[in-house]
Amino acid sequence: MHVFLTGASGYIGSSVLRSLVAHGHEVTALVRSDEKAQHVRDSGGRAVVGDVTDTDVVERLLHESDGVVHTASAPDVDPDFVATVLRAYEGTSKPFVHTGGIFTFGDSTDISERSPIDPPELTSWRTANEAVVRSSEVRTTIVAPGIVYGRGAGIPAMFVGDGSQPVTLVGDGSQRWTTVHVDDLGDLYVLALERGEQDGYIVAATGDNPTVRELAEAGAHGSPVVAESVEASRERLGAAFADALLLHQEASGAHARSAFGWKPTQSSLVQDLATGSSVR
């Protein structure tokens, strides 16, 4: 399949690029610089230098492709990009895989694809865009990743210590995060693309739901672990970001396994932090 990919030089997008190439797909990625284009070529894809907000370029690449994976999701990008994809793919069987996020479901101890949504301020912008995606007649799937980690990046890297400076929790650290390794996530995007469901939705979580304190203690490596008040977290991180990280979220990811045959193989986030994999 010839796949049009956005965000190919980003954290999630670069993993999707690797997985697409590994599964034998031809990838054309839209990137914003020659440096990012070289990254795409080094990973086995074809690069087009341009901007995802350039409707003419996007339309051309959509018509040239057999499907699209959109990982460059952002509030100033998605309305026009989604509209362009749905217009270009209307009446075809081409699949469109869109990126959502786990914060959409708010506080929940059993997140599934049928859970009610209750997004925090940080990601409330996703709601209207996803409604448009899901109500279309195009073969769409939304992938909603949990907290993504691995390859030395992702939000959990904030808990990596060096034995000297304190590692600060978000709040008291009792909240749980539902997680997914970036390499396992890349494979799930490919499965979603190949399946090409009509109004598909996937919670991308491996079923590993550690507390924030467990994460900090695993990643501290001799640094003291320090709790703080909710107010202090909101001041330090910004209210919107802190409120999202203070959510208590648990998910099993059962649908991804049963319906898509997804088989996560990477180490857990606690193991990743404890062994130093997150700082490679």
N, C-alpha and C positions, 0 to 999 in steps of 0.2 A: 504494500500500500504506500502511496505517495502522501506523506503527512506534512501539513503546514503547522508549524509550532511557533508559539509566541513565548517570550521569556526564557529562551534557550540558554542564556548565560546566567540566569538567576539560580538560586539555591534549588528550588524544586524543578524548574525547567531544565537545568543541566542534567539532573538525574533522569528525567523523562527522555531527554535526548539520548543518553547512554542506553537506556532500556529499549527505546525504539530501534536504534541501530543494532543492538544485540539480537533483537527479534526479527531482523531482516527487512525492516521498513526503510524506505527512502525518505529522508527528512529535509525539508526546506524551512529554515528558521529566519524570521525577520528580527534583525538586531540593529542597534543604533550607532555602532562604531566599527571601524576596521579591526580594532583589537578584539571586540566581541565576535566578529565574523571569523577571525582566526581561531578562536576557541571552538566555535562550531565546527569548522573544518577539521581541526585536530581531533574532534570527537566523532568524525565520520559523517557529518551532515553537510548540506549546502547552505550557504548564507546569502541573504539579501540585506544590504544595508539600507535602512529606512526607519520609519516610525510607525508604530502600531495604530496611531491616530490618523494616518494617511489613508483615507478610505479608498482611493484609487488603487494604491499598492495592495492593500488588503483584499480588495475585490479580485484583483488579478491573481493573487496567490491562492485565493479560495477556489477560483474556477480551474486553476491548474492542478489542484490537489484532490485526493480521494477522501480526505477527512482533515479535521483541524483539532488541535489540542491547545487550549488557551490557558497558560499559566501566568501570564503577565496581567492578572486581574487587579484592577485598581479603580477607585471611585470615579476618576476622571477619564478612564478608558472604557469601562465596560458598557455603558449605554449605547454608544455609537458602534463599538465593535460587535456586540451581540446583535444589534439590528442589522449590521452588514452581513454577518454570517447567516442569520435566519433568512434574509432576502436572497442571498446567493444560493443557499442550499434548499430553498423551498421546492418541493416537488421532486427532490432527489433522494437517494438512499445514503447519502454521505453522512457520516457521524460527526458530531460536534461534542467534544469533551470540555466542559467548563470547570473552573476552579471555585470552590466554595471554602468553607472553613468551619471548624468545630465550635467556635465561639457562638455561632448562630443559635445553638440550642440552649444557651444559658446554663444555669445550675441544673444538673441532672445526674442521678446515679445509674441511669440505664438508658443511655442515648442510642437510638436506632434511627433508621431511615423514616420512621413514622412518628418520631417524637415531635411535639409542638416546638415552635421556634420562639426564642426569647433573647434576641441578640443584645449585647451591650452596645453602648454608643460607638465603640471603636469599629464595629463591623455592621452596624445597622444599615449602612448603604447597600449591602449585598441583597437585602430582601426584595426590593423592587426588581432588580436585574434578574435574580433567580426566578421570580414569578414569570417574567417574560420568557425566559429560557424554557421553563417547564410547561408553559401553556402553548408553545408552538407545535407545529406538526412535523418539525425537523427531528431527526433521530438524535436526541440530546441526552447526555449524562453529566450530572454534576458530581464531582469528587470533593468531599469535605474532609480535608486532612485534620488529624489530631495535631498535637504539639509535635513538630517535626524536629528530628535530631540526626546527628551523624556527620561524618566528614569534617569535623571541627567547626560546625556552624549551628545555627538555630537558636531559639530562645534559651534552651537549657544551658548554653555556654556561659550564661550569666552566673552560674553556680560553680564554675571552675576556680579553685583556689590554688595558691602557690606556697601555702604554709606561713605566709606573713600577714597579709591583709585579711580582714574578716570577710566571710561570705554571708551576704545579707539575704534573708528569706523575703518572700512577698507575703506580708502579713505575718501570721504565726506559723505558716507552713503546713497547716493541717489539711488544706484543700488538696484534692487529687487532680492530676492532669492525665488525660488519655493521650496516648503517644503513638508515634509511628516513625520508623527509621526511613530516612530519605531514599535509600536504595530500594527498600520494599515498596515505598510509595510510587517510585518510578515504574516499577513492574505493574502496579495496580492500574495506573493510567493506561498502560498498553492494553491490559485486559479489557478495560472499559471501552477503549477505542475499537478493539477487534470485535467485541460483542455488539456494539452499536445499538443499544436499547432505545426504545421510544420512551422518553421521559424517565430515564434511569437516574438513580441517586445512590451514592455510595458513601457511607461513613468509613473513612480510611483510618482505622485504628486497630492495633494488633491485639487489644485486650489487656495490655499492660497499663495499669492505672496507679502509679506510685504517688505518694504524697510529695509535696514540694520539699518538706523537711528531709525525706528520704533521698531526694535528688541532691540537695545541698550537702548532706552528710557524705554522700558517695563521691561528690566532686570536690570536696573541700581540700583533701590531701594535706591535712595538718592545719589548715586555717580554722579559726574559730567560726562557728555557725551562729548567727545572731538573728533573732526575731525582731520584728518591728510592728508598730501599730498599723492599722489600715490607713489611717491618716498620713502616717510617715511614708508608706509605700506610694500613696497617691501623690504626695509632694515630690518624692524622689523620682518616680517614673513617669509622672503625668497621670492625671485622673483617669483618662479613657483607657490607657494601656494597663494601668494597675488594676482597674475594675475588671478587665478581661482576664488578667492573670490570677485574680482572686476567685474566679469561678471554680466551683467544685464540679468536675466532669468525669464520668466513667462511661466506657463503652466497650463492647465485646468485639465489634467488627465481624460478627457472625455472618451477616449478609454477604460481605465481600468474599468470604471463604466458600460459602455454600453455593452462591449464585454465579460467582466469577472464577472459582477455583484458585483463589489467591492463597499463596503459601508463604507467609513472611519467614525469613530465615536469619535475619540479623539479630545481634545481641540486644537485650533490653536497654532502656535508657540508663537505669541504675548501673548495669554492668559497663555500659559505654563510658559513663562518667568515672566509675571507679578505676577502670583500666587506663584512663587517659585518652581514649579513642576520640573524644570530643575536641581534643586540642591538637590533633595531628595536623 
